Amino acid sequence: MALFLVGAAVWPLLPVAPLPQVDFPTIQVTGKLPGGDPETMASSVAQPLERQFSQIAGLTQMTSVSALGSTQITLQFDLARNIDSASLDVQSAINAATGQLPANMPSPPTFRKINPADFSIMLLSVQSNVLPLTQVNEYADNILAQQLSQIEGVGLVNIFGQRKPAIRIQIDPVKLAALGLSLEDIRGVIANTTVNQPKGTIDGPKQSFTVYTNDQLLSAKPWNDVVLAYRNGAPIRIRDVGIAVPGAEDVKQAAWAFSGKAATAGDAAISGPSLIVGITKQPGANVVETVERIKAALPRLLASIPPTVHVSTMTDRTQNIRASLHEVELTLLLSICLVVGMIFVFLRSVPATLIPSATVPLALLGTAAIMYLVGFSLDNLSLMALTIAVGFVVDDAIVMLENIYRHIEEGMSPMDAAYKGSAEIGFTIVSISISLIAVFIPLLLMGGIVGRLFREFAITVTLTILVSVAVSLTLTPMLCSRFIKSHNRESHGRVYRTFERGFDILLNSYRRGLNLVLRHQFITLCSFIATVATTAVLFVIIPKGFFPQQDTGFIFGFAETSQDSSFSAMNHRMLALADIIREDPDISGFGMSSNQPT
């Protein structure tokens, strides 16, 4: 009972995920050089860094992508490598390459730990028909992203197509040249104008005053009055050579959200420019419960932003996870029911059926308790392991029951039969269970990503078998000594006799088939050889893969154009692609983000 209660209490606490948690030791390094073309970024930034990174021990794969003004280098280490020690080596490599990097880089390359297997569990579109995206970005970045990051189970929150507000000064080069000024002269003045420097204090005879004023210009209008230089005693202001306008800090990023023909009313995106908020979960967090917390917090967060800002859910990956886990759980329950039904059909006794059937929930819930202690999750592989183990855990109890029942039919008392039967069959049950566990030893010792994924499957089956052995050697004999009685002198009913006749027919059919096989031994041998050969041929020609393909309900695509394509031209192509996708009647919604040629 204690084992049952502990397992029942722990079962809801197990994390829920589509697959076992596998953390790839992966680090992403980012270098910025504004204005640098892809070739310059690859030769001047990526190459010196790659030369230093290649000397790090345990590095299995290194890929780099260079685009306009940025370089990203992804380092993947051996699964046995500690990610923290690898981070120290990466930082040392960056420091060693600093002298070979361009001196005009605004900041040294940065790195962060990532898990390429972590996709966003939710995508939210944030947009408005009234407010500009630069203002919408304030609410998305300062309210939504920060508050969502504080929710239990939420890891990283990314904003795609970010439009941070900035002031952009547009200069007329003809007017500038006529006044004898250069862009470098203006850049220096602008950099020194909008700084917040200490102003000092004023000391009086009795009191001291701290001077405070903010020199920063936070809107476009005051910038037009900034003095750039003096010519002939008259000030030259920005409005004399150009104009200051509000805009985005990075004009090379954009994102859109669209509602499809299958969109549901009330939560559909406004088709047009948008900010896309991607939410990832923390390692080991329950993805279903995390999404539930996010959905529960959204009404409170939406009340903190203007009603003109529209927030809608674009994708929710837990829909597929819920459906998949629900199907596996139904399969597990169906397996238990079928096993119990087969036991009743063959034993034809309610007590004899319930005794081995009690092993199933005890073994499964006992395994759940151990899974919680070792940090496993309820995923497709662990639930599949529990489903497969249902047949294993019943075998031990049936073997124990049948041996005890044999002694009871021979005239022994139930208590003596339980002692003698368990003593006779105990070693056999242990040996059978050890041989079953031995089958999964290759999975336990398998390395690489496949080994990491299937290790939880193998350990779950092993734990279930071990718990079932303990139950079969202790609980099953005790229940037999209390509830099993001899039925030799009892008259059986019509159902019992019907099953008995069926078993006799099955036994006679098997006897006739066995006699037929023994009379034609050569044909039987040829059939065996043909079966083995056919199996080998099918093994070769059947398609192979890591996981079977499944319909998750989501499609992720990547669009790329030539490197010399402008940002505007790429956006036009993306919008043309969106018009094609929206015509599909099965699409409920989709989003896109653009960054230069991709």
N, C-alpha and C positions, 0 to 999 in steps of 0.2 A: 504493500500500500504506500509506503514511504517513497519507493522508486516511482510509482505511478504519479503521486502528487508532485514530486520534484520535477518530473518531466513535463507534467501538465502546466506547472507554473512557469517553467522556462521556455516552453514552446512559443508563446507570443513574444518573448524577448529576443528571439533569434533574428539577426539581420536578414533582410530579404533582398535578393539580387538576382539578376539573370544568370550569372556565372560566378564561380569562386573568385574572390578578390586576389588578383595577381598584380603586384606593383612592379612595373618595369623600372629598373634604375636608369632613368633618362633625365638628361639635363639639356636645357635649351639656352644657347648663348645668343644675345642680340647686340649688334653693333650699329650705330647710327652715324651717317655722314651726309648731312643735308646737301642735296644737289648732285651727289655722286651717281653716275650712271652704273648700270649693272656690271659692266666689265671692270670699271674702276673699283667697285665694291668687292668684286671677286678677287682681284689681284692685289689690292692694297689693304683690304680688311680681312677677307675670309682666308686668304692664303697664309699670312703670318700666323693667324690663330690656329689654323688646321695643322701647321707644322709643329706647333707646340703641343696641341691636343693629341697628336698621333703618338706621343711618347708616354701617355698615361697608361698605366697598367690596367688590364681588365676591360679596355675599350673594344667592343665588338663591332660597332657600326657608327659611322660618322657621315652625315649628310648636311649639305649647306644649300641655301637658296639665297641668291642675291638679286635684289630689285632696286629700283630707284631710291637711293638714300638709305637703304637698310640691308643688313645681312643677318640671316638666321642660321645658326649651326646647331644641329641636333646630335647629341652624343648619347649613344645607348651602350650601357655597360653590361657585363656578365651578370646573370641573375644572382650569383653568389656575392657580388660586390656590394659593399655597404654604400648607400647613396650619400651619407654624410661625409665619409672619407673621400669619396669621389668628388664631392663639391670642393673640398680643400685642394685637391689636385687641380681641378679646373681653375680655381682662383689663382693658384700659383702659376699655371700656364698663361693665364691672361696677363698677369704681372710681368712674366718673362717676355711676352710679345708686345708689351706697351711701347718699347723703343722703336719697333718696326712699323707701328701703326701711324697713320697720318696725324700730324700735329694739330690740325684744325678740327679734329673730332670734338664735338661739344662735351662729351663725357666718355669715360672708358666703357668698354663693352660690359654688359650686365648678363647675369645668368639666373635661372630659376629652375627648380625641380618640377618636372611635369610627369604625367602618366598618360602616354598616348592612347591607352585603352579607355580613358575617361571621356565619354561624350557628354554633352549637356543633357541633363535629365529633363530640363524645361527650357523652352525658348519663348520669351515674351516680346511682343512688339509694342513700342512706345512711340506714339505719333500724335499729331494734332492738325486739324484743319485751320486753326486760327493762329497759333503761336509758331514762330520760326523754330527750326530744329536746334539752333544754338541755345534757345531758352528751354526747350524741351529737354535738352541734354543736362541742364542744371538739375531738373527734377529727377531724371533717370540716374544721374551720377551721385548726387548728394542725398537723395532720399531712398529711391528704390534699391540701388546697388548696395548702399551701406547698410540699410535695414535688412535686406535679404541675406547679407553676409553674416549677420548676427543670429540667424535662425539655426537651431540645432540640426546638425547633419549637413549643412550647406558648406561647400568648400569655396571654390573660386567663382566669382561673378564677373563675367566679361561683358563689355558693351561693344558691339560690332557697328561700324559706321558712325563712330563717335564724332560729335561736332562740338568740341569745346569752344566757347566763345572767345573771340580775340578781336583786336582792332587792326585793320589792314590799311596801310597808307599807300595810295595809288599816286605815283609821281609822273608828271609830264616831262619826258627827257628834253624836249625842245626848250621849255621854259627854264629848266634847270641849267642847261648849257648856256643860255643867254645871260644868266646871272653869275656864271663862273663857278658853279657848284657841281659837286660830283655825288654819286650815290653813297660813297664811303663817308663824305662829310655829313650827310643826312643821317646815316646809320649811327655814327658816333653821338650826334645830338640826341637822337631818339633813345638810345641806350641809357644816356645819362639823365634824361628828363623824367622818366617814370620809375624812380627809385624812392624807396621809403627809408631815408637816412635819419640818424639821430640829430636833433637840432640843438641839444645842449640845455643849459640852465641859466637862469638869471638870478644872481645873488644880490639881495638887498641888505640893508643894515639889520633887519630883523627876520626876514623871511626869504626863502628860496623858491623859485618858480621853475618848473620843468616845462620846456616849450614842446608842444606836440602839434604836429600837423602832418597830414598824409599827402605826400607829393605825387602819389600814383594817380594816373588818369585812367578811369575805368569805363568811360564812354567815348564815342567817336567825336562828339561835338567839341569838347575842350581841346582835342588834339589839333583841330584846324587853326587854333590860335597860338600854337607853339611856335616860338621864334627859332628859326634855323640858323640865321646869320644876319649880319648887317651889311648893307651896301649903300654907300653915299649917305651914311647917317640914318638910313631908314631900315626898319626891321623887315626881314624876309620871313614870312610865316608859311606854314604848310599849305594854307588855302591859296597862297600865291603861286605855288608850283604844282599843286595837286589837291587831293581830298582824302580825308580819313573816313572810312566806312566800317560798320560792324560786319564781322564775318566769322568764319570758322578758323580755328588754329591750324588744322590740317585739312586742306581742301582736296586732298587725294584719297579721301575715304568717303564712302557712301553706302547706304543700305536701304532696302525697300521691303515692304511687307504687302502681300496680296491675299485676298480672299478668293477661293475657288468656287466653282459651281456647287460643290457639296458642302459648303460652309454652313454651320448652324447659326441661326439668328441669335444675336445678343453677345456673342464672343468672337465675331468675325473681325478681321483686321480691316483698316481703312486702306484701300489699295493706293499705294503711293510711297513717297519717301518716309523712312522710319528709322528708329534706333532699335536694334535687336539685342535684348539682354539674354545672355546664355548663362545658365546656372549649372554648376557641377557639384557633385556630392563629395563629402569627405570620405577617405578610405575607411571601409568597414561600416559606414552608416547604412541604415535601413532606407533604401531608396523610396519605397512606397510611403513610409511614414514621413520622410523628409518632404516629399511632394505634398502630402496632406498638410503638413505644417505651413508650407509656402502658400497653398491655397487658402488656408485659414487666416494667414496674415495679410493677404492681398487686400481685402476690404478695408482694413485699418490703414494700410499704406496709401490706397487710392483716396482715402479721405484727407490725406495730408497734401495732396497735389490738386491743382485746379481741375474742375470738371471738363475743361476743354482739352485736357491731355487724355488720350484714349490708350488704355493698356489692354491687350488681349493675349490669350494663350495661343501660340502658334503650334507648338509641339509639346506633347507630354509622353515621354518614353515609358512611363509606368503603365500606360494602357496595355501595351504589348506584354510587359512583364507580368501584370496582374492576370491577363488571359492565359499566358503560358503556365504560370504557377498554378492557376486554378485548374487547368487541364491535368497537370501532373498530380495535383492533390486528389482530383476525382479518380485518376488511374490508380493511385495508392489505395483509396477507399474501395474501389471496385476489386482490386487484387485481394484485399483482406476479406471482402464478402465472398469472393469465389473460393478462396482457400478454406474458409469456414464451411461453405456449402459442400465442398468436396470431402472434407473431413466427416461431415454428417452423413453423406451418401455412403461412405465406406464403413464407418463405424456404427451408424444407425443407433446411436445412443446420445441423448442430450448431455449427460454428465461427461461422457467420453469425448464429446465434441467441444464442450466449453473449456475443459482443462487445457488442451493444447492451444485452443483459441486465445486463452488468457495470456499466452506467451507473446502474442503479436503486439498488443498495446504496451505491455511492459517493456519489451525489447526496444520498440520504436521510441517510446518516451524516455527510457533510460539512455538510449543513444543521443536523444535530443539534449539531455542534461550534460552529457560529456561534450557534445558539439559546442554547447554554450561556453564550457570551460576552456576549450582549446581555440575558440574564436572562429568557428565555422559559421556559415550562413545557410539559410534555406534558399537554395537555388535549383536550377534544373538538374544539375548533376547530383547534388546531395539527395534531392527528392527521388531521383531515379535510382540512386543507390538504396534508399529505404524501400522503394517498390520491389527491387530485385531481391532484397534481403528478406521479404515477407515469406517467400517459399523456403528459404534456408532456416529461419527461426522456428518454423513449425515442424520441420523434420526431426529435430532433436527431441522435442516434446512427444511427438508421435512414437518415435522409437522407444522412449522411456515408458510411455503409456502401454504400448503393446506388450512389452516384456513383463510389466507388472500385471497386466490383465491376464496374461498366459498363466502366471502362477495362481492367480485368484480362481481361474477356471479349473485348475488342478486341485483345488480344495484348500488352499492356504487362506488365512485371514488377510484382509486388506492391509493391515499394518505389517505383518510378516512379509507379505508379497512386496510391499513397497521397499522394505529394507533389502530383501534379497534381490529384487529386480533392479534396483538402482545400483547395488554393488556390482552386479553382473554386467550391466550395460554402460556404466559410467565411463570406463576407459574407452569404449567404442565411440561414445558421443564426443569425447575430447579429441580422439584421433580423427573422426570425421570432420570436426570443426577446424582442426589444424590443417587438414588437407584442403579445405575450402579457402582458408586464409592464405595458404601457399599460392593459390592461383593469382592472388592480387599482389604478391610481392614484386613482380616486375613493374607494376604501376607505381608502387611505393618507391622503387629505386630509379625510376625513369627521370632523366634530367631535362633541362630546357623548359620552354613554355608549356609543352604538352604535359610534361611531368608535373609542373606546378598546378595545372588545371585539373588533372585526373587524380592527383594525390588526395584531394579532399573526397573524391568519389571512393577511392580504395579504402581510405581510413574509415569512412562512414560505414561501408559494408563490413569491415573488420570489427568495428566497435559493436555493430548490431549482432554479429555472430557471437562475439564474446559475451555480451549481455544475455543472449538467448541460452548460451551454455550454462551460465550461472543460474538462470531461471529454471532450466530443464533439470539441473542436478539438485535443486533445492525445493522450489515451489511445486513442481510437477509431482514428485513422489509424495509430498505432503497432501496435496489435493487428492491423489489417487487413494491414499490410505483412509481418507474421510468420505469420499463420494462414490468410489467405484465398487460395485457389487457383482457377484456372479449371476448370470442370466441363463444358466444351463437348464434350470427347471421351469423357467417361465415360458408361457406360450406367447408367440410373437403374432403381431397383427398383420393385416393384409399388406400394408406398405412395406413392412420388413420382408415378408415373403416375396413380394414383387421384386425388390432389389436383389434378393438372394437368387431368384430365377435369372435375373439379368446377369449377375456375376457368373452363374453357372454357364450361361450361353457364351459369355465372353471368354471364360476359361476353355470351353470346348473349342471355340473358334481359334484360340491361340494354339491349342494342342494340334488341331488339324493343319494350321499354317506351319507349325514347327516340323511336323512330319513331312509336309510337302517340301520344305527347304532341305531337310536331311536326305530326302530321296534324290534331289537334284543338286548335289554339292558343287559340281563344276559350273553349272549355270549361276549358282549363288555367288561363287568366287568371281566369275566374270562380271556379274552385276556390281559387286563391291569395287572391283578395279575400275570399271566404267564410272562409277559414282565418284571415286577419288579423282580420276582424270578430269571429269566434268567440273568438279569443284575447283581444281587448279586452274583450268581455263577460264572459268568465270571470275576467279580471283584476279586474274591478269586483266581481263577486258572490262570489268565493272569500274565505272568512274570512282575516283578516290578524292577525298578532301578532308580538311581539318574538322569542320563541322558541317552537318547537312544544311542545305539552304532552306531558309524559312522566310515567310512573309512577315516583316516587322511593321509594315504600314508606313515606313519612312524611306525616302530616297535622298541620298546625299550626292551632289554632283559638283564638278569642278570645271570651270570654263577658263580658257586661256587664249590669248591672242598674241600677235607679234609684239616684240619688245619696243618697237618704234611707234606703237599705237598710242594715241593720246588718251588721257583719262576720260575726256568727254566722248570720244569715239567708242571706248569700251563700255561706257554707260549706255550709249544708244544701242549697242549690241545686246547688253543685258536686258534692257527693256523690251527689245524685240523678242528675245527668248521668253521673257515673262508673258508676253501676249500669246505665245504658242502654248505655254504650259497652262494658262488659265482656261483654255478651250477644252481641256480634259474634264469630263463630267464627274470623275471620281476623286478629284483633288479638292480638299477642303480648304487648304491654305498653304502658303509657302513664303519663304523669305530669301533675300539675296543680299550679299555684301560685296563691294567692289573695292579693289586697292590696286591702282595703276593697271597693268596688263592682265590681272587675274581677278 
